[in-house]
Amino acid sequence: MHKYFPNSVTRYLSKNLRSEWELEWNETQGIHTVIVVPAICEYENIKNLLLSLSENSKSGFENSIIIFVINQQVTSNKEVRSNNNLSLEFLRTLIKKIPIDQNQKKIIEGGINIGLVDASSEGKEFDDKEAGVGIARKIGMDLSLQVFDYTISCKKIISCLDADCLVQNNYLAEIQKYFSKNNYSVAVVDFEHIIPNDEHNEKGILSYEIFLRHYVAGLLFAKSPFAFHTIGSTIVCDHEAYIKVGGMNTRNAAEDFYFLQKLAKNFKVQRITTTKVKPYSRESWRVPFGTGRSMTNFLFKEKKISVFDPNIYIILKDWLSLFNSDYSLNPNLIQQESKKIHPELYCFLVNRRFNENWTKILNNSKSSKQIDYQRINWFDALETLKLIHHLRDISFPMQDIKIGVENFFKVVQHSINFDPRSEISNQIQLLRFYLSELKILENNLYQNSDL
């Protein structure tokens, strides 16, 4: 079937599309939504995810497809290879629409269109140097550009999921609604980790999600343009935004962080809070950090999960206010003014050669619009995190969750109504309470922000 591609898509594909991997699917017209799922050793989770998606409205799948990128390294062990083979067989049965069990029958009857990229059979595996979630996600997202029907005028949406998560039954409808009716270019879907049954695991994932919410709420308080969660399974963008930033990167980890950072420099990262992605809270060998690694450290290395000292967010807020003022037109002056906020902010700027770098940027900027962009471009999400880590390492060490959360509530004047002597009887209940309040605070800060 000959397909029409806009010039921007043709140019992008000519530079980026890898010929080693192809999409297996029942080619059809009218596709405007693609969900990309990288998966390695995820046979059971793939079934669970598809069963979860099958609870969504059947009408939403008529113009949608879910692309699974089943991948492994050349050096992957027998367990990974065997599990991936089961995934390939399961998905190919779904593509052929010939169910051999009740689960497959339910998925097919749900109207889900399946696409498959085989990056695990012999000769198709990833080289050890490039293997990881980044390249798997990129291959699926790049191939999605070939799937869209560009003859229809609606938004062409690329949504990221992971195999080890579930979704609510309005997931697809809400994404399509927000992108079509509200004209979103980039968004992150709200999330809520699936809470394990045993107390120790529950304590770990509650603590980790508190850390995530505490951090993003702190960025919102500071009015950072990078105040959003960077979780791969929550990212959604349209094809134009994807192409504009050069597509997904091929990092083995933190691919979601760097991808969203690129997007945020060009588009407002919106939030979709009317539906949720539910990642599993499991330990994992797949990535060097994130949920899986944090849970591994908590469960097996007994590393306590803490939060940042809220004083860091105050310094960040004051710095961003200064940096976005007219003081920034004089690099030497703004660096001297930074001492008044905190001496270590000044030290950080000196170490980062701010004066020299910002002077060059100003000399090459021809308008206030360019300067505004360069502010975001220079002091981006990574530079923000570097400043936070510098302040943490030198002046403001990590705080216990109870201290750090309650101190933060005082800083942002978030009133909490509970009597610790009566309502909260154990640590799990206290963690649940903090998490619930941080979600409320995060939403309030976002709604009141002018970002």
C-alpha positions in Angstrom: 0.0 0.0 0.0 1.5 3.3 -1.0 1.3 5.9 1.8 1.5 9.6 1.8 4.1 11.2 4.1 4.6 14.9 4.8 8.0 16.2 3.9 9.0 16.6 7.6 8.3 12.9 8.1 10.1 11.8 5.0 13.2 13.8 6.0 13.2 12.5 9.6 12.8 8.8 8.5 15.5 9.1 5.9 17.9 10.2 8.6 16.8 8.0 11.5 14.9 4.9 10.5 16.9 1.7 11.0 16.5 -0.9 8.3 17.4 -3.8 10.6 14.0 -3.9 12.2 10.6 -4.0 10.6 7.0 -3.7 11.9 4.8 -6.8 11.7 1.1 -5.7 11.6 -2.1 -5.9 9.6 -1.6 -2.8 7.6 -4.7 -0.5 7.7 -5.7 3.0 7.1 -6.9 5.6 9.5 -4.3 5.2 12.3 -3.8 8.3 14.4 -2.7 6.9 17.8 0.2 4.6 18.4 1.2 3.2 21.8 4.8 2.0 21.9 5.9 -0.6 24.4 9.5 -1.8 24.7 9.7 -5.2 26.4 12.4 -7.6 27.5 11.5 -10.8 29.4 8.0 -9.5 30.0 5.7 -12.3 28.7 3.3 -12.4 31.7 3.3 -8.6 32.0 2.5 -8.2 28.3 -0.6 -10.3 28.8 -1.6 -8.3 31.8 -1.1 -5.0 30.0 -3.2 -6.0 27.0 -6.0 -7.3 29.3 -5.9 -4.0 31.1 -6.0 -2.1 27.8 -8.9 -4.3 26.5 -11.1 -2.7 29.2 -10.9 0.6 27.3 -13.6 1.5 24.9 -13.5 -0.5 21.7 -14.2 2.6 19.6 -10.8 4.1 20.7 -8.9 1.2 19.1 -10.4 1.5 15.6 -7.7 4.1 14.8 -5.0 2.9 17.2 -2.3 0.4 17.3 0.0 -0.9 20.1 3.6 -1.6 18.9 5.6 -4.0 21.1 9.4 -3.9 20.6 10.5 -7.3 21.9 14.3 -7.0 22.5 17.3 -8.5 23.9 21.1 -8.3 23.7 23.4 -10.7 21.8 24.7 -11.9 25.2 21.2 -12.3 26.8 20.8 -15.5 28.8 18.5 -18.5 28.1 15.8 -17.3 30.5 15.5 -13.9 28.6 15.5 -15.7 25.2 12.9 -18.2 26.2 10.6 -15.6 27.7 11.0 -13.4 24.6 10.1 -16.3 22.3 6.9 -16.8 24.3 6.1 -13.1 23.8 6.7 -13.3 20.1 4.4 -16.3 19.7 1.7 -14.7 21.8 1.7 -11.4 19.9 1.9 -13.1 16.5 -1.2 -15.1 17.4 -3.0 -11.8 18.3 -1.9 -10.2 15.0 -3.3 -13.2 13.1 -6.4 -12.9 15.3 -6.5 -16.7 15.9 -6.9 -17.0 19.7 -5.7 -20.2 21.4 -6.9 -19.2 24.9 -9.4 -17.0 26.7 -7.0 -14.2 27.3 -6.2 -13.9 23.7 -9.9 -14.1 22.8 -10.7 -11.2 25.2 -7.9 -9.1 23.8 -8.9 -9.7 20.2 -12.6 -9.0 21.0 -11.5 -5.8 22.6 -10.6 -4.5 19.2 -6.9 -3.9 19.9 -4.6 -3.7 16.8 -1.2 -5.2 17.6 2.1 -4.4 16.0 5.3 -6.3 16.7 9.0 -5.5 16.2 11.2 -8.5 16.6 14.5 -7.4 18.1 15.2 -10.6 19.8 15.5 -13.4 17.2 18.9 -14.4 16.1 20.4 -11.7 13.8 18.0 -9.1 15.1 19.3 -8.7 18.6 20.8 -5.5 19.9 24.5 -5.0 20.1 25.6 -5.0 23.7 26.9 -1.4 23.4 23.5 0.0 22.2 21.1 -2.3 24.0 18.6 -0.8 26.4 15.2 0.8 26.7 16.2 3.9 24.8 16.9 2.3 21.5 13.9 0.0 21.9 11.6 2.9 22.6 13.1 4.9 19.7 12.7 2.1 17.2 9.0 1.8 18.1 8.4 5.5 18.0 10.3 6.0 14.7 8.3 3.2 13.1 5.0 4.8 14.3 5.7 7.6 11.9 5.3 5.1 9.1 2.0 3.9 10.5 0.0 7.1 10.7 -2.5 8.1 8.1 -1.5 11.6 7.2 -4.5 12.1 4.9 -6.7 12.6 8.0 -6.4 16.0 9.7 -6.5 15.0 13.4 -3.5 14.8 15.8 -1.1 11.9 15.3 -0.3 10.8 18.8 2.6 8.7 20.1 2.1 7.3 23.6 4.7 5.5 25.6 3.9 2.6 27.9 6.0 -0.1 29.6 5.1 -3.7 29.7 5.1 -3.7 33.5 2.2 -1.4 34.0 -1.6 -1.3 33.8 -3.9 1.5 32.7 -7.3 2.7 33.7 -10.3 2.0 31.4 -10.4 5.6 30.1 -6.7 5.8 29.3 -7.0 5.9 25.5 -10.1 8.1 25.4 -8.6 10.8 27.7 -5.3 11.0 25.8 -7.1 11.3 22.5 -9.5 13.9 24.0 -6.8 16.1 25.4 -4.7 16.1 22.3 -7.5 16.7 19.9 -9.8 19.1 21.8 -7.1 20.9 23.8 -4.5 20.8 21.1 -1.8 19.4 23.3 1.6 18.7 21.7 3.3 17.1 24.8 1.8 15.7 28.0 2.6 13.3 30.9 -0.2 11.1 32.2 -0.7 10.9 35.9 0.6 7.7 37.6 0.1 5.7 40.7 2.3 2.7 41.5 0.6 -0.6 42.1 1.0 -1.2 45.9 2.4 -4.6 46.8 0.7 -6.8 49.4 3.6 -7.2 51.8 4.4 -4.4 54.3 8.1 -4.1 53.5 7.5 -3.7 49.7 4.7 -1.3 50.4 6.9 0.9 52.6 9.5 1.0 49.8 7.2 2.0 47.0 5.3 4.6 49.1 8.6 6.1 50.1 9.8 6.2 46.5 6.6 7.8 45.2 6.8 10.4 48.1 10.3 11.2 46.9 9.1 11.7 43.3 6.1 13.8 44.3 8.1 15.9 46.8 10.7 16.7 44.1 8.2 17.7 41.4 6.2 19.7 43.9 9.4 21.5 44.9 10.1 22.3 41.2 6.5 23.6 40.9 7.0 25.8 44.0 10.3 27.1 42.5 8.4 27.8 39.2 10.8 25.7 37.2 9.8 25.1 33.6 10.9 21.5 34.1 8.4 20.7 36.9 7.0 17.4 35.6 7.5 13.7 36.3 10.0 12.0 33.9 8.6 8.4 33.8 8.8 6.7 30.5 5.4 5.0 30.7 3.6 8.4 31.1 5.0 10.3 28.1 2.7 11.3 25.2 3.5 13.6 22.3 2.3 14.3 18.8 4.3 13.4 15.7 5.3 17.0 15.0 6.8 17.5 18.5 8.6 14.2 18.2 10.2 15.2 14.9 11.0 18.8 16.0 13.2 17.5 18.9 14.9 14.9 16.8 13.1 11.9 18.2 13.8 9.7 21.1 17.4 9.2 22.2 19.1 5.8 22.5 20.3 6.0 26.2 20.3 2.8 28.2 18.7 4.7 31.1 17.1 8.1 31.7 16.0 8.2 28.1 12.7 9.6 29.4 14.4 12.4 31.3 16.4 13.6 28.4 13.5 13.2 25.9 11.2 15.3 28.0 13.9 17.9 28.6 14.2 18.3 24.8 10.4 18.6 24.5 10.1 21.1 27.4 12.6 23.4 25.7 10.1 23.7 22.7 6.7 23.0 24.1 4.7 23.2 27.3 4.6 19.8 29.0 0.9 19.4 29.9 -0.6 17.1 32.5 -3.4 14.6 32.0 -4.8 13.9 35.4 -8.2 12.4 34.4 -6.7 8.9 33.9 -3.7 7.0 35.3 -0.9 4.7 34.4 -0.1 2.2 37.1 3.5 0.9 37.0 4.4 -2.2 39.0 6.6 -1.5 42.0 9.1 -4.3 41.5 12.8 -4.6 41.8 14.6 -4.7 38.4 17.9 -5.5 36.8 16.9 -3.7 33.6 18.0 -0.1 34.4 20.7 1.5 36.6 18.2 3.8 38.4 14.5 4.7 38.5 11.7 2.7 40.2 13.3 -0.7 39.7 16.7 0.2 41.0 15.3 2.2 43.9 13.2 -0.7 45.0 16.2 -3.1 44.6 18.3 -0.8 46.8 15.6 -0.5 49.4 14.7 -4.2 49.6 18.1 -5.8 49.3 20.7 -3.2 50.2 18.6 -1.6 52.9 19.1 1.9 51.5 16.7 4.3 53.1 14.7 6.6 50.8 14.9 10.2 51.8 13.8 13.6 50.3 15.6 16.8 49.5 15.8 19.5 52.1 13.1 22.1 51.2 15.6 24.9 51.7 17.0 23.8 48.3 13.7 24.6 46.6 13.7 28.1 48.2 17.2 28.8 46.8 16.1 27.4 43.4 13.0 29.6 43.4 15.0 32.7 44.3 17.6 31.9 41.6 15.0 31.4 38.9 13.4 34.7 39.8 16.8 36.4 39.6 17.8 34.6 36.4 14.5 35.5 34.7 14.9 39.2 35.6 16.7 42.0 33.8 19.7 41.3 36.0 20.5 38.4 33.6 21.4 40.9 31.0 24.6 41.6 33.0 26.3 38.3 33.7 28.8 39.7 36.2 26.1 41.4 38.2 23.8 38.4 38.3 26.6 36.2 39.5 27.4 38.7 42.3 23.7 38.9 43.2 23.5 35.1 43.5 25.8 35.4 46.6 22.9 37.1 48.4 20.7 34.1 47.8 23.2 31.6 49.0 27.0 31.4 48.9 26.9 27.8 47.4 24.7 29.0 44.6 27.4 31.5 43.7 30.1 28.7 44.0 28.0 26.5 41.7 27.7 29.3 39.0 31.5 29.9 39.2 32.2 26.1 38.8 29.8 26.0 35.9 31.6 29.0 34.3 28.3 30.8 34.2 29.8 34.3 33.6 31.8 33.2 30.6 29.1 31.0 29.1 26.2 33.4 29.6 28.2 36.3 28.2 28.7 34.3 24.9 25.0 33.4 24.8 23.9 37.1 25.3 26.3 38.2 22.6 24.8 35.7 20.1 21.2 36.5 21.0 19.4 39.1 18.9 16.1 39.4 20.6 14.4 39.1 24.0 12.6 36.0 22.7 16.0 34.4 22.0 17.2 35.3 25.5 14.1 33.7 27.0 14.7 30.5 25.1 18.4 30.5 26.1 17.5 30.8 29.8 15.6 27.5 29.5 18.2 26.0 27.2 21.2 26.7 29.5 19.5 26.2 32.9 17.7 23.1 31.8 16.4 20.1 33.8 19.9 18.6 34.0 21.5 21.8 35.2 18.6 22.2 37.7 19.3 18.7 39.1 23.1 19.5 39.2 22.4 22.6 41.3 20.1 20.6 43.6 22.8 17.9 44.0 25.5 20.5 44.7 23.4 22.1 47.4 22.6 18.7 48.8 26.2 17.6 48.9 27.6 20.8 50.4 25.0 22.4 52.6 21.7 20.6 52.8 21.8 16.8 53.2 18.9 14.6 52.4 16.2 14.5 55.1 14.1 11.7 56.6 10.7 11.6 54.9 8.8 12.8 58.0 11.0 15.8 58.6 11.5 16.7 54.9 7.8 16.4 54.0 6.5 18.3 57.0 9.2 21.0 56.6 8.1 21.3 52.9 4.5 21.7 53.9 5.5 24.6 56.2 7.5 26.3 53.4 4.7 26.2 50.9 2.1 26.9 53.6 0.2 23.7 52.9 -2.1 23.0 55.9 -2.6 19.4 56.9 -5.4 18.3 59.2 -4.5 15.4 61.3 -3.6 14.6 64.9 -0.6 12.2 64.8 -1.7 10.8 68.2 -5.0 9.5 67.0 -5.3 9.2 63.2 -1.9 7.8 62.3 -1.2 4.6 64.1 1.8 3.2 62.2 4.5 4.1 59.6 2.6 2.7 56.6 -0.4 4.9 57.4 1.8 7.9 57.9 3.5 7.3 54.5 0.1 6.9 52.8 -1.0 10.2 54.4 2.1 12.1 53.2 1.7 10.7 49.7 -2.0 11.7 49.6 -1.2 15.2 50.8 1.7 15.6 48.3 -0.6 14.7 45.4 -3.1 17.4 46.6 -0.2 19.9 46.9 1.3 19.0 43.5 -2.1 19.5 41.8 -2.7 22.8 43.7 0.7 24.1 42.8 0.3 23.2 39.1 -3.2 24.8 38.9 -1.8 28.0 40.4 1.3 28.1 38.4 1.8 30.4 35.4 4.3 28.1 33.7 
